[in-house]
Amino acid sequence: MMSLSVIGGIAGLLLGVGSLIFSRMLAGRVDLPETRKALHISGIIQLIFFPVAGWFVVPLLFGE
């Protein structure tokens, strides 16, 4: 059985990947290169942040 931390990390990773895909799709529709770069960086940061946050937050919410 997986611990709540691992489940939270996996859920955060899935959310981060979804956010990265959405940011990349949105960046393809933007005209300004600065905005496009900011969306790419934002997507990468979220890909890193969401799994880490899920690792720590889920056990706090559901008590392990």
C-alpha positions in Angstrom: 0.0 0.0 0.0 1.3 3.5 -0.9 1.6 6.1 1.8 -0.5 9.3 1.6 2.7 11.3 0.8 3.3 9.2 -2.3 -0.3 9.5 -3.4 -0.2 13.3 -2.9 3.1 13.5 -4.9 1.6 11.5 -7.7 -1.6 13.6 -7.7 0.5 16.8 -7.7 2.6 15.5 -10.6 -0.5 14.8 -12.6 -1.8 18.2 -11.9 1.6 19.8 -12.7 1.7 17.9 -16.1 -1.8 19.1 -16.9 -0.9 22.7 -16.0 2.3 22.5 -18.1 0.3 21.2 -21.1 -2.2 24.0 -20.7 0.5 26.6 -20.3 2.2 25.4 -23.5 -1.0 25.5 -25.4 -1.8 29.0 -24.2 1.7 30.1 -25.0 1.1 29.0 -28.6 -1.7 31.5 -28.9 0.2 34.5 -27.5 1.9 37.1 -29.7 4.5 38.6 -27.4 7.6 36.5 -26.9 8.0 37.8 -23.3 4.6 36.5 -22.4 5.3 33.2 -24.1 8.5 32.7 -22.2 6.7 33.6 -18.9 4.1 31.0 -19.6 6.7 28.3 -20.3 8.6 29.2 -17.1 5.4 29.2 -15.1 4.5 25.8 -16.4 7.9 24.4 -15.4 7.7 25.9 -11.9 4.2 24.4 -11.4 5.5 21.0 -12.6 8.1 21.2 -9.7 5.9 22.8 -7.1 2.7 20.7 -7.3 4.3 17.3 -6.5 6.2 18.8 -3.6 3.2 20.5 -2.2 1.1 17.3 -2.7 3.8 15.3 -0.8 3.4 17.5 2.3 -0.2 18.7 2.1 -2.1 15.5 1.6 -0.8 13.8 4.8 -1.7 16.9 6.7 -5.3 17.0 5.3 -6.0 13.3 5.6 -3.8 12.4 8.6 -1.2 9.8 8.3 
